[in-house]
Amino acid sequence: MSKKPSEPDFSEFQTAVKGVKPFKNTRIDLYAQRKNTHPFRDDQQYESAKASHHLSDQQHYNLVTGDEFIFFARPGLQLKTQKQLRQGKIPVDDHLDLHGLSINEARETLIEFINFATKQQIRCILLVHGKGYRSNTAKPVLKNKVNSWLRQHPDILGFSSAQDRDGGSGAVYIIIRKTFISP
C-alpha cells in the first residue's frame, strides 16, 4: 500500500524544487579521460633521484613507422586489461611529453617519470613521443627508442599506442606495476 503525500508536504516539496531544471544528458561517460593531468615535475613530492634502472639502446626490436600501432604486454597481464589499454578505457593519471628532447634526455626523463609514478602509486600514464615526421631518417627515432625502453623496464606491465583523441600513434598508454608499501 502506498500512502499519498499530504497536501502540506507536497506543497513544501514543490516550493523547495521550484526553479530546478532537469539534466538534459542522463548518460555518464565512464571512460572519459581526465583533462587536468599535470606533468610530474610540477608535483611537490617529486624528488630528484638518480635513475635506478638502466635502459639500453643495444636492444633491437622491429623498427616501426610513425603511423604504426605498437603494443606490448608482459605475460600475466589480463586479456581484459590489455583490451581496455588498447581501447584507451583505463583512466590516465598523469602524462609526459618527450617532444624536443635528445635521446639521452628522453631516456633519463622517462626513467625518472616511471620512478615517480611508481612511488605515487600511479597506474596508467600517457607518454607522448611523436611520430617522427621531422626525423632525418625514414623511421621515427624517439618512438622506436620508447618502444625498446618500455619493454626493458621491469615496472612496465604493458603499453599500447593511444587513441586518436590522446595522440594516436604518436603517444602510448602505459600500465605500471603496482608496488606494495608496507605500513
PASEBA-1860 file (N, C-alpha, C; in nm, 3 decimals):
! residues 183
1> MSKKPSEP> 0.083/-0.118/0.000/0.000/0.000/0.000/0.087/0.124/0.000 ~ 0.061/0.212/-0.090/0.137/0.337/-0.090/0.052/0.447/-0.029 ~ 0.119/0.527/0.046/0.050/0.636/0.115/0.064/0.762/0.031 ~ -0.044/0.829/0.007/-0.044/0.951/-0.071/0.012/1.064/0.016 ~ 0.103/1.146/-0.039/0.158/1.254/0.043/0.050/1.355/0.080 ~ 0.064/1.405/0.201/-0.034/1.504/0.245/-0.010/1.635/0.170 ~ -0.110/1.715/0.160/-0.102/1.841/0.085/0.009/1.934/0.134 ~ 0.026/1.957/0.266/0.133/2.047/0.310/0.271/1.995/0.271
9> DFSEFQTA> 0.295/1.862/0.282/0.424/1.806/0.246/0.452/1.826/0.097 ~ 0.356/1.801/0.014/0.373/1.814/-0.130/0.395/1.959/-0.171 ~ 0.325/2.051/-0.110/0.343/2.192/-0.144/0.480/2.242/-0.098 ~ 0.528/2.191/0.016/0.663/2.227/0.062/0.767/2.175/-0.037 ~ 0.746/2.053/-0.085/0.837/1.994/-0.182/0.839/2.078/-0.311 ~ 0.721/2.115/-0.360/0.714/2.195/-0.482/0.783/2.329/-0.463 ~ 0.771/2.390/-0.348/0.838/2.517/-0.318/0.989/2.497/-0.316 ~ 1.033/2.386/-0.258/1.177/2.360/-0.246/1.243/2.337/-0.382
17> VKGVKPFK> 1.173/2.274/-0.475/1.234/2.244/-0.604/1.195/2.342/-0.714 ~ 1.132/2.449/-0.676/1.092/2.549/-0.774/1.217/2.608/-0.840 ~ 1.218/2.614/-0.969/1.331/2.671/-1.042/1.439/2.569/-1.079 ~ 1.428/2.447/-1.031/1.525/2.343/-1.064/1.499/2.293/-1.205 ~ 1.606/2.285/-1.283/1.593/2.239/-1.422/1.648/2.097/-1.432 ~ 1.580/2.011/-1.504/1.630/1.873/-1.517/1.754/1.868/-1.607 ~ 1.838/1.766/-1.583/1.955/1.745/-1.667/1.910/1.708/-1.807 ~ 1.983/1.757/-1.907/1.950/1.721/-2.044/2.012/1.587/-2.081
25> NTRIDLYA> 2.133/1.560/-2.030/2.202/1.435/-2.060/2.198/1.346/-1.937 ~ 2.138/1.231/-1.950/2.130/1.139/-1.837/2.236/1.030/-1.845 ~ 2.324/1.035/-1.946/2.427/0.933/-1.963/2.558/0.982/-1.902 ~ 2.631/0.891/-1.845/2.761/0.922/-1.787/2.867/0.852/-1.871 ~ 2.971/0.926/-1.910/3.081/0.867/-1.985/3.179/0.806/-1.886 ~ 3.174/0.674/-1.874/3.258/0.607/-1.775/3.406/0.610/-1.812 ~ 3.438/0.630/-1.939/3.576/0.622/-1.983/3.634/0.758/-2.021 ~ 3.575/0.864/-1.971/3.627/0.997/-2.003/3.765/1.014/-1.942
33> QRKNTHPF> 3.856/1.068/-2.020/3.991/1.091/-1.970/3.994/1.220/-1.887 ~ 4.075/1.218/-1.783/4.090/1.338/-1.702/4.152/1.448/-1.785 ~ 4.099/1.567/-1.776/4.151/1.679/-1.853/4.262/1.753/-1.778 ~ 4.268/1.735/-1.645/4.362/1.814/-1.566/4.486/1.736/-1.527 ~ 4.535/1.648/-1.616/4.659/1.580/-1.583/4.772/1.681/-1.587 ~ 4.873/1.657/-1.512/4.982/1.753/-1.499/5.116/1.685/-1.518 ~ 5.214/1.757/-1.569/5.347/1.699/-1.581/5.402/1.667/-1.442 ~ 5.474/1.557/-1.430/5.516/1.510/-1.299/5.612/1.605/-1.229
41> RDDQQYES> 5.687/1.686/-1.300/5.783/1.775/-1.235/5.715/1.888/-1.160 ~ 5.585/1.911/-1.184/5.512/2.014/-1.110/5.475/1.968/-0.970 ~ 5.480/1.840/-0.944/5.438/1.786/-0.815/5.545/1.816/-0.710 ~ 5.503/1.865/-0.595/5.596/1.899/-0.488/5.660/1.776/-0.427 ~ 5.599/1.659/-0.443/5.652/1.538/-0.382/5.763/1.475/-0.467 ~ 5.788/1.530/-0.585/5.890/1.473/-0.672/6.028/1.497/-0.612 ~ 6.107/1.392/-0.606/6.243/1.404/-0.558/6.336/1.372/-0.673 ~ 6.435/1.457/-0.693/6.531/1.431/-0.799/6.627/1.323/-0.753
49> AKASHHLS> 6.608/1.204/-0.802/6.693/1.093/-0.764/6.755/1.034/-0.890 ~ 6.871/0.976/-0.874/6.936/0.912/-0.988/6.854/0.792/-1.030 ~ 6.850/0.768/-1.156/6.770/0.657/-1.209/6.824/0.524/-1.160 ~ 6.735/0.437/-1.118/6.778/0.307/-1.067/6.775/0.200/-1.176 ~ 6.716/0.229/-1.289/6.709/0.132/-1.398/6.788/0.186/-1.516 ~ 6.862/0.100/-1.579/6.935/0.139/-1.698/6.863/0.081/-1.819 ~ 6.827/0.166/-1.911/6.760/0.122/-2.033/6.861/0.130/-2.147 ~ 6.885/0.018/-2.207/6.988/0.006/-2.307/6.938/0.042/-2.447
57> DQQHYNLV> 7.026/0.097/-2.526/6.997/0.121/-2.667/7.040/0.001/-2.752 ~ 7.101/-0.099/-2.687/7.151/-0.215/-2.758/7.039/-0.313/-2.793 ~ 6.927/-0.305/-2.722/6.813/-0.392/-2.752/6.751/-0.346/-2.884 ~ 6.735/-0.439/-2.975/6.677/-0.403/-3.104/6.548/-0.482/-3.126 ~ 6.441/-0.411/-3.140/6.312/-0.471/-3.173/6.278/-0.426/-3.313 ~ 6.178/-0.483/-3.372/6.139/-0.443/-3.507/6.111/-0.294/-3.509 ~ 6.178/-0.223/-3.601/6.155/-0.080/-3.613/6.016/-0.055/-3.670 ~ 5.953/0.050/-3.620/5.817/0.083/-3.663/5.817/0.219/-3.732
65> TGDEFIFF> 5.713/0.243/-3.810/5.697/0.372/-3.876/5.620/0.466/-3.784 ~ 5.611/0.592/-3.822/5.542/0.691/-3.740/5.395/0.664/-3.721 ~ 5.331/0.604/-3.820/5.187/0.579/-3.813/5.153/0.438/-3.765 ~ 5.255/0.359/-3.737/5.232/0.220/-3.699/5.189/0.208/-3.552 ~ 5.097/0.115/-3.527/5.045/0.086/-3.393/5.146/-0.002/-3.320 ~ 5.177/0.031/-3.193/5.265/-0.055/-3.114/5.189/-0.105/-2.991 ~ 5.223/-0.225/-2.949/5.158/-0.286/-2.833/5.254/-0.384/-2.770 ~ 5.251/-0.389/-2.636/5.332/-0.485/-2.562/5.261/-0.516/-2.431
73> ARPGLQLK> 5.262/-0.643/-2.393/5.206/-0.683/-2.264/5.293/-0.794/-2.206 ~ 5.329/-0.779/-2.080/5.404/-0.884/-2.012/5.313/-1.004/-1.989 ~ 5.371/-1.123/-1.985/5.290/-1.241/-1.951/5.224/-1.220/-1.815 ~ 5.098/-1.254/-1.807/5.025/-1.238/-1.682/4.932/-1.118/-1.680 ~ 4.950/-1.024/-1.772/4.858/-0.910/-1.780/4.727/-0.962/-1.839 ~ 4.619/-0.944/-1.767/4.491/-1.000/-1.807/4.448/-0.952/-1.945 ~ 4.382/-1.039/-2.019/4.335/-1.005/-2.153/4.237/-0.888/-2.150 ~ 4.152/-0.885/-2.049/4.056/-0.775/-2.037/4.129/-0.642/-2.018
81> TQKQLRQG> 4.233/-0.643/-1.937/4.312/-0.521/-1.915/4.385/-0.481/-2.042 ~ 4.436/-0.579/-2.116/4.502/-0.550/-2.243/4.406/-0.483/-2.341 ~ 4.284/-0.535/-2.347/4.182/-0.479/-2.437/4.147/-0.337/-2.396 ~ 4.128/-0.315/-2.264/4.097/-0.181/-2.214/4.211/-0.084/-2.244 ~ 4.335/-0.132/-2.233/4.452/-0.048/-2.263/4.451/-0.007/-2.409 ~ 4.431/-0.102/-2.499/4.429/-0.071/-2.643/4.316/0.025/-2.678 ~ 4.202/0.013/-2.609/4.086/0.099/-2.638/4.092/0.232/-2.565 ~ 4.193/0.254/-2.482/4.204/0.380/-2.409/4.100/0.395/-2.300
89> KIPVDDHL> 4.056/0.285/-2.242/3.949/0.290/-2.142/4.001/0.288/-1.999 ~ 4.131/0.287/-1.982/4.187/0.296/-1.847/4.217/0.444/-1.822 ~ 4.165/0.500/-1.714/4.186/0.643/-1.690/4.335/0.679/-1.677 ~ 4.374/0.784/-1.746/4.513/0.830/-1.742/4.530/0.917/-1.618 ~ 4.628/0.881/-1.535/4.652/0.952/-1.411/4.753/1.065/-1.425 ~ 4.842/1.055/-1.523/4.944/1.157/-1.543/4.996/1.144/-1.686 ~ 5.074/1.241/-1.730/5.127/1.234/-1.866/5.266/1.296/-1.874 ~ 5.336/1.263/-1.981/5.470/1.316/-2.006/5.485/1.334/-2.157
97> DLHGLSIN> 5.542/1.448/-2.196/5.566/1.477/-2.337/5.716/1.484/-2.360 ~ 5.768/1.401/-2.449/5.912/1.394/-2.476/5.954/1.472/-2.601 ~ 5.861/1.544/-2.663/5.895/1.621/-2.783/6.013/1.713/-2.757 ~ 6.104/1.719/-2.851/6.214/1.814/-2.846/6.331/1.772/-2.759 ~ 6.325/1.655/-2.697/6.436/1.609/-2.612/6.531/1.523/-2.694 ~ 6.659/1.526/-2.655/6.755/1.435/-2.717/6.728/1.295/-2.666 ~ 6.794/1.197/-2.726/6.772/1.059/-2.685/6.811/1.040/-2.539 ~ 6.926/1.092/-2.498/6.971/1.076/-2.359/6.878/1.149/-2.262
105> EARETLIE> 6.835/1.270/-2.297/6.742/1.345/-2.211/6.609/1.271/-2.200 ~ 6.562/1.218/-2.311/6.435/1.145/-2.312/6.445/1.020/-2.226 ~ 6.556/0.946/-2.235/6.574/0.825/-2.156/6.574/0.858/-2.007 ~ 6.653/0.956/-1.966/6.661/0.993/-1.824/6.527/1.046/-1.772 ~ 6.460/1.128/-1.852/6.330/1.182/-1.812/6.228/1.071/-1.798 ~ 6.229/0.976/-1.890/6.136/0.863/-1.885/6.160/0.778/-1.760 ~ 6.286/0.749/-1.729/6.317/0.669/-1.610/6.272/0.742/-1.484 ~ 6.302/0.871/-1.476/6.261/0.950/-1.359/6.109/0.952/-1.345
113> FINFATKQ> 6.040/0.966/-1.459/5.894/0.972/-1.457/5.833/0.839/-1.412 ~ 5.886/0.729/-1.462/5.835/0.598/-1.421/5.862/0.575/-1.273 ~ 5.980/0.614/-1.225/6.011/0.601/-1.081/5.914/0.685/-0.999 ~ 5.887/0.806/-1.045/5.792/0.894/-0.976/5.653/0.832/-0.974 ~ 5.608/0.783/-1.089/5.474/0.725/-1.099/5.461/0.601/-1.011 ~ 5.567/0.522/-1.004/5.564/0.403/-0.919/5.552/0.443/-0.772 ~ 5.631/0.543/-0.731/5.626/0.591/-0.592/5.488/0.646/-0.557 ~ 5.425/0.714/-0.652/5.296/0.779/-0.628/5.178/0.685/-0.650
121> QIRCILLV> 5.206/0.559/-0.676/5.101/0.459/-0.699/5.014/0.494/-0.820 ~ 5.074/0.553/-0.921/5.003/0.588/-1.044/4.995/0.462/-1.130 ~ 4.877/0.432/-1.179/4.853/0.306/-1.252/4.872/0.320/-1.403 ~ 4.820/0.428/-1.461/4.825/0.444/-1.607/4.873/0.585/-1.642 ~ 4.968/0.592/-1.734/5.019/0.722/-1.779/5.011/0.730/-1.931 ~ 5.011/0.851/-1.979/5.014/0.877/-2.123/5.150/0.937/-2.155 ~ 5.222/0.875/-2.245/5.354/0.922/-2.286/5.346/0.965/-2.432 ~ 5.376/1.091/-2.458/5.375/1.144/-2.594/5.519/1.142/-2.646
129> HGKGYRSN> 5.542/1.069/-2.754/5.676/1.059/-2.812/5.682/1.118/-2.952 ~ 5.570/1.140/-3.015/5.566/1.195/-3.151/5.575/1.085/-3.256 ~ 5.554/1.125/-3.379/5.554/1.029/-3.490/5.682/1.034/-3.572 ~ 5.770/1.128/-3.540/5.899/1.134/-3.609/5.894/1.195/-3.746 ~ 5.796/1.280/-3.773/5.787/1.341/-3.907/5.904/1.434/-3.937 ~ 5.965/1.489/-3.834/6.078/1.580/-3.855/6.212/1.508/-3.845 ~ 6.208/1.376/-3.838/6.329/1.297/-3.826/6.404/1.294/-3.959 ~ 6.536/1.289/-3.951/6.619/1.281/-4.072/6.617/1.142/-4.134
137> TAKPVLKN> 6.576/1.044/-4.055/6.572/0.907/-4.105/6.429/0.874/-4.149 ~ 6.415/0.760/-4.213/6.282/0.718/-4.260/6.194/0.670/-4.145 ~ 6.255/0.631/-4.034/6.182/0.579/-3.919/6.190/0.681/-3.803 ~ 6.087/0.689/-3.720/6.091/0.780/-3.605/6.190/0.729/-3.500 ~ 6.282/0.813/-3.459/6.386/0.773/-3.366/6.330/0.755/-3.225 ~ 6.265/0.857/-3.173/6.218/0.853/-3.035/6.110/0.747/-3.014 ~ 6.020/0.730/-3.109/5.915/0.628/-3.096/5.977/0.489/-3.085 ~ 6.078/0.461/-3.167/6.143/0.331/-3.162/6.224/0.311/-3.034
145> KVNSWLRQ> 6.286/0.418/-2.985/6.359/0.410/-2.858/6.262/0.382/-2.743 ~ 6.150/0.455/-2.740/6.050/0.435/-2.635/5.996/0.293/-2.640 ~ 5.971/0.242/-2.759/5.924/0.105/-2.777/6.023/0.006/-2.715 ~ 6.149/0.030/-2.734/6.253/-0.057/-2.680/6.268/-0.038/-2.528 ~ 6.275/0.085/-2.483/6.297/0.114/-2.340/6.185/0.060/-2.252 ~ 6.061/0.080/-2.295/5.949/0.037/-2.213/5.945/-0.115/-2.198 ~ 5.988/-0.187/-2.300/5.992/-0.334/-2.293/6.098/-0.381/-2.192 ~ 6.202/-0.301/-2.172/6.310/-0.338/-2.081/6.281/-0.304/-1.936
153> HPDILGFS> 6.197/-0.205/-1.912/6.175/-0.157/-1.775/6.093/-0.258/-1.695 ~ 6.142/-0.301/-1.579/6.072/-0.404/-1.503/5.938/-0.360/-1.443 ~ 5.914/-0.230/-1.428/5.790/-0.182/-1.369/5.679/-0.160/-1.472 ~ 5.708/-0.181/-1.598/5.608/-0.162/-1.703/5.541/-0.297/-1.733 ~ 5.409/-0.302/-1.711/5.333/-0.424/-1.739/5.291/-0.432/-1.885 ~ 5.267/-0.316/-1.946/5.225/-0.314/-2.085/5.209/-0.173/-2.135 ~ 5.205/-0.161/-2.267/5.179/-0.031/-2.329/5.114/-0.052/-2.464 ~ 5.046/0.053/-2.508/4.974/0.046/-2.635/4.967/0.185/-2.697
161> SAQDRDGG> 4.972/0.191/-2.828/4.951/0.320/-2.895/4.818/0.378/-2.850 ~ 4.814/0.509/-2.837/4.697/0.578/-2.784/4.586/0.590/-2.888 ~ 4.468/0.622/-2.840/4.356/0.654/-2.928/4.382/0.790/-2.992 ~ 4.315/0.819/-3.102/4.336/0.945/-3.173/4.316/1.068/-3.084 ~ 4.219/1.060/-2.992/4.190/1.174/-2.904/4.307/1.207/-2.811 ~ 4.397/1.108/-2.789/4.510/1.127/-2.697/4.645/1.132/-2.768 ~ 4.646/1.138/-2.899/4.772/1.147/-2.971/4.795/1.038/-3.072 ~ 4.706/0.941/-3.078/4.716/0.835/-3.177/4.848/0.760/-3.170
169> SGAVYIII> 4.906/0.732/-3.285/5.030/0.655/-3.289/5.151/0.738/-3.247 ~ 5.130/0.863/-3.209/5.239/0.948/-3.158/5.245/0.949/-3.006 ~ 5.168/0.858/-2.942/5.165/0.851/-2.796/5.132/0.708/-2.754 ~ 5.164/0.674/-2.631/5.131/0.541/-2.579/5.070/0.553/-2.440 ~ 4.975/0.463/-2.412/4.925/0.444/-2.276/5.018/0.340/-2.213 ~ 5.054/0.362/-2.089/5.145/0.271/-2.019/5.081/0.229/-1.888 ~ 5.081/0.099/-1.862/5.035/0.047/-1.733/5.158/0.015/-1.650 ~ 5.158/0.068/-1.528/5.273/0.050/-1.438/5.238/-0.053/-1.331
177> RKTFISP> 5.335/-0.132/-1.296/5.320/-0.236/-1.192/5.286/-0.169/-1.059 ~ 5.194/-0.228/-0.988/5.159/-0.179/-0.855/5.268/-0.222/-0.757 ~ 5.307/-0.131/-0.672/5.403/-0.167/-0.567/5.330/-0.161/-0.434 ~ 5.366/-0.250/-0.348/5.302/-0.255/-0.217/5.391/-0.187/-0.115 ~ 5.335/-0.089/-0.049/5.410/-0.013/0.051/5.373/-0.067/0.188 ~ 5.475/-0.105/0.263/5.447/-0.156/0.397/5.411/-0.041/0.491 ~ 5.318/-0.066/0.585/5.273/0.042/0.674/5.378/0.087/0.772
END
